[in-house]
Amino acid sequence: MAAGGRLPPFAGYIFGCTQATLQECMALSLFGSPPKCQDVVTAIAPGTPLYLFDFGKRELHGEFEAASRGGRDLDRAAFGGRFPCQGDSV
């Protein structure tokens, strides 16, 4: 870990989705991960390349660009609250 307990910047991040959440991700320009991913998602910086992997179709969507820092509950209502660690895209 870098100074201050944060992870160092990294080359990109792949969020996962299903057909059910893919449409919500695209409509909101927001991607989500479960709480166990908080340390990694909060290391996302503006400009970080983001990708979205559809587990059902085994397709990778992207490249998207992070609009801001990743965080927790950027949109509390998104994904029914199941994926609170979130990154938004431009």
ZAGUFI-312557 format. One record per residue (C-alpha): chain; x, y, z; residue number from 1; residue in three letters. Coordinates in nm, 3 decimals. Example, Ala and Ser with C-alpha at 12.3 -4.5 7.8 and 13.67 -1.06 7.14 Angstrom:
NODE,balum,xx,yy,zz,zase,lolum
NODE,A,1.230,-0.450,0.780,1,ala
NODE,A,1.367,-0.106,0.714,2,ser
This chain:
NODE,balum,xx,yy,zz,zase,lolum
NODE,A,0.000,0.000,0.000,1,met
NODE,A,0.104,0.355,-0.061,2,ala
NODE,A,0.151,0.617,0.207,3,ala
NODE,A,-0.169,0.700,0.390,4,gly
NODE,A,-0.304,0.345,0.356,5,gly
NODE,A,-0.426,0.392,-0.003,6,arg
NODE,A,-0.348,0.155,-0.287,7,leu
NODE,A,-0.112,0.294,-0.552,8,pro
NODE,A,-0.266,0.402,-0.885,9,pro
NODE,A,-0.325,0.118,-1.127,10,phe
NODE,A,-0.376,0.076,-1.501,11,ala
NODE,A,-0.750,0.001,-1.495,12,gly
NODE,A,-1.037,-0.174,-1.320,13,tyr
NODE,A,-1.286,-0.436,-1.440,14,ile
NODE,A,-1.633,-0.424,-1.284,15,phe
NODE,A,-1.863,-0.724,-1.322,16,gly
NODE,A,-2.228,-0.724,-1.428,17,cys
NODE,A,-2.515,-0.946,-1.535,18,thr
NODE,A,-2.768,-0.881,-1.809,19,gln
NODE,A,-2.995,-0.744,-1.536,20,ala
NODE,A,-2.741,-0.487,-1.413,21,thr
NODE,A,-2.579,-0.407,-1.750,22,leu
NODE,A,-2.864,-0.180,-1.857,23,gln
NODE,A,-2.860,0.004,-1.522,24,glu
NODE,A,-2.482,0.054,-1.547,25,cys
NODE,A,-2.516,0.205,-1.893,26,met
NODE,A,-2.816,0.423,-1.805,27,ala
NODE,A,-2.649,0.566,-1.492,28,leu
NODE,A,-2.288,0.568,-1.623,29,ser
NODE,A,-2.214,0.398,-1.292,30,leu
NODE,A,-2.054,0.063,-1.213,31,phe
NODE,A,-2.075,-0.121,-0.882,32,gly
NODE,A,-1.892,-0.385,-0.681,33,ser
NODE,A,-1.965,-0.561,-0.350,34,pro
NODE,A,-1.832,-0.426,-0.018,35,pro
NODE,A,-1.530,-0.663,-0.021,36,lys
NODE,A,-1.391,-0.458,-0.315,37,cys
NODE,A,-1.394,-0.123,-0.131,38,gln
NODE,A,-1.014,-0.083,-0.099,39,asp
NODE,A,-0.960,-0.136,-0.470,40,val
NODE,A,-1.259,0.069,-0.590,41,val
NODE,A,-1.165,0.367,-0.373,42,thr
NODE,A,-0.820,0.366,-0.540,43,ala
NODE,A,-0.985,0.451,-0.876,44,ile
NODE,A,-0.881,0.803,-0.978,45,ala
NODE,A,-1.031,1.032,-1.243,46,pro
NODE,A,-0.916,0.914,-1.585,47,gly
NODE,A,-0.863,0.551,-1.480,48,thr
NODE,A,-0.973,0.314,-1.757,49,pro
NODE,A,-1.281,0.113,-1.657,50,leu
NODE,A,-1.425,-0.202,-1.811,51,tyr
NODE,A,-1.749,-0.390,-1.756,52,leu
NODE,A,-1.752,-0.771,-1.780,53,phe
NODE,A,-2.089,-0.937,-1.845,54,asp
NODE,A,-2.063,-1.272,-1.667,55,phe
NODE,A,-2.364,-1.420,-1.848,56,gly
NODE,A,-2.247,-1.347,-2.202,57,lys
NODE,A,-1.877,-1.351,-2.112,58,arg
NODE,A,-1.832,-1.017,-2.291,59,glu
NODE,A,-1.605,-0.730,-2.195,60,leu
NODE,A,-1.745,-0.381,-2.253,61,his
NODE,A,-1.528,-0.070,-2.257,62,gly
NODE,A,-1.303,0.114,-2.239,63,glu
NODE,A,-1.475,0.372,-2.020,64,phe
NODE,A,-1.303,0.649,-1.826,65,glu
NODE,A,-1.354,0.722,-1.456,66,ala
NODE,A,-1.514,1.064,-1.410,67,ala
NODE,A,-1.419,1.091,-1.042,68,ser
NODE,A,-1.266,0.895,-0.756,69,arg
NODE,A,-1.426,0.560,-0.684,70,gly
NODE,A,-1.615,0.549,-0.359,71,gly
NODE,A,-1.893,0.404,-0.153,72,arg
NODE,A,-2.259,0.480,-0.223,73,asp
NODE,A,-2.206,0.738,-0.498,74,leu
NODE,A,-2.570,0.654,-0.578,75,asp
NODE,A,-2.730,0.473,-0.281,76,arg
NODE,A,-3.036,0.371,-0.486,77,ala
NODE,A,-2.833,0.210,-0.768,78,ala
NODE,A,-2.839,-0.169,-0.797,79,phe
NODE,A,-3.088,-0.195,-0.512,80,gly
NODE,A,-2.804,-0.112,-0.273,81,gly
NODE,A,-2.634,-0.449,-0.341,82,arg
NODE,A,-2.316,-0.298,-0.491,83,phe
NODE,A,-2.218,0.004,-0.280,84,pro
NODE,A,-1.856,0.033,-0.399,85,cys
NODE,A,-1.896,0.238,-0.712,86,gln
NODE,A,-1.715,0.413,-0.993,87,gly
NODE,A,-1.875,0.655,-1.239,88,asp
NODE,A,-1.775,0.701,-1.600,89,ser
NODE,A,-1.759,0.991,-1.839,90,val
